[in-house]
Amino acid sequence: MITDVQLAVFANVLGVTLFLLVVLYHYIAANYTKSSGFLSALYIIMHLLKGDRYFSQ
Protein backbone atom coordinates (compact mmCIF):
# COMPACT_ATOMS: atom_id res chain seq x y z
CA MET A 1 0.00 0.00 0.00
CA ILE A 2 1.13 3.55 -0.66
CA THR A 3 1.72 5.60 2.46
CA ASP A 4 0.89 9.26 2.88
CA VAL A 5 4.59 10.13 2.83
CA GLN A 6 5.17 8.25 -0.45
CA LEU A 7 2.19 9.98 -2.02
CA ALA A 8 3.43 13.38 -0.86
CA VAL A 9 6.91 12.72 -2.26
CA PHE A 10 5.44 11.57 -5.58
CA ALA A 11 3.22 14.65 -5.81
CA ASN A 12 6.14 16.97 -5.03
CA VAL A 13 8.44 15.30 -7.56
CA LEU A 14 5.72 15.47 -10.21
CA GLY A 15 5.09 19.15 -9.46
CA VAL A 16 8.77 20.07 -9.62
CA THR A 17 9.18 18.13 -12.88
CA LEU A 18 6.24 19.91 -14.51
CA PHE A 19 7.50 23.27 -13.28
CA LEU A 20 10.95 22.63 -14.76
CA LEU A 21 9.39 21.60 -18.08
CA VAL A 22 7.49 24.90 -18.20
CA VAL A 23 10.68 26.83 -17.42
CA LEU A 24 12.53 24.90 -20.15
CA TYR A 25 9.76 25.62 -22.65
CA HIS A 26 9.86 29.35 -21.92
CA TYR A 27 13.66 29.41 -22.11
CA ILE A 28 13.57 27.75 -25.53
CA ALA A 29 10.75 29.99 -26.77
CA ALA A 30 12.53 33.16 -25.61
CA ASN A 31 15.88 32.23 -27.15
CA TYR A 32 14.59 30.83 -30.44
CA THR A 33 16.50 31.57 -33.61
CA LYS A 34 15.88 29.87 -36.94
CA SER A 35 19.50 28.77 -37.22
CA SER A 36 19.75 26.99 -33.88
CA GLY A 37 19.26 23.44 -35.23
CA PHE A 38 17.99 21.14 -32.50
CA LEU A 39 16.35 23.91 -30.52
CA SER A 40 14.40 25.13 -33.53
CA ALA A 41 13.15 21.59 -34.18
CA LEU A 42 12.12 21.29 -30.53
CA TYR A 43 10.38 24.67 -30.71
CA ILE A 44 8.40 23.64 -33.78
CA ILE A 45 7.43 20.31 -32.19
CA MET A 46 6.17 22.13 -29.09
CA HIS A 47 4.05 24.45 -31.21
CA LEU A 48 2.67 21.52 -33.20
CA LEU A 49 1.68 19.83 -29.95
CA LYS A 50 -0.05 23.03 -28.83
CA GLY A 51 -1.97 23.11 -32.11
CA ASP A 52 -0.68 26.40 -33.52
CA ARG A 53 -2.03 26.79 -37.06
CA TYR A 54 1.02 28.68 -38.31
CA PHE A 55 3.19 25.56 -38.07
CA SER A 56 0.58 23.04 -39.24
CA GLN A 57 0.14 24.44 -42.78
N, C-alpha and C positions, 0 to 999 in steps of 0.2 A: 504494500500500500504506500501511496505517496504521503509524506508527512507535510505539515504546514510549512516547515522550514525549506524542504525541497521545492515546494510549489513557489514559495517566495523567491528563492534563488533563481528558479527557472524564469519567473516573470521579470525579475530584474535583469537577467542576462538578455532575454528577448527584447526588453525595452531599450537597453543600451545598444544592442545590435541594430535595431531599427533606427535609433537616433543617429548612429554613426553612418548608416546607409544614407540617411537624409543629408547629413553634412557632406558626405562624399559626392552625392548628386549635385548639391549646390556648388561645391568647389569645381567640379567638372563643368557645370553649366556656366559659371562665371569666368572660367579661364579657357573657354572654347576658342580655338582657331581652326580654320579649315585645313591647315597643313600639319596638324598634330598627330596624324596617323591613328594609333589605337584609341586615343581619347576621343577623336572625332567619330569613330565607329561606335564607341560606347555611348556617346551623346545621341547619335542618331537612333540607336537601339532603344535608349530610354524614351525618346520622343515617340517612337513607333509604339512602344508599350503603353504610353499615355494616350495614344490615339490622335496625335496632332495630324491634321489633314495636310499640312505643308509637306511633311515627309512621306506621306502615303500615296502621293500622286505619281 
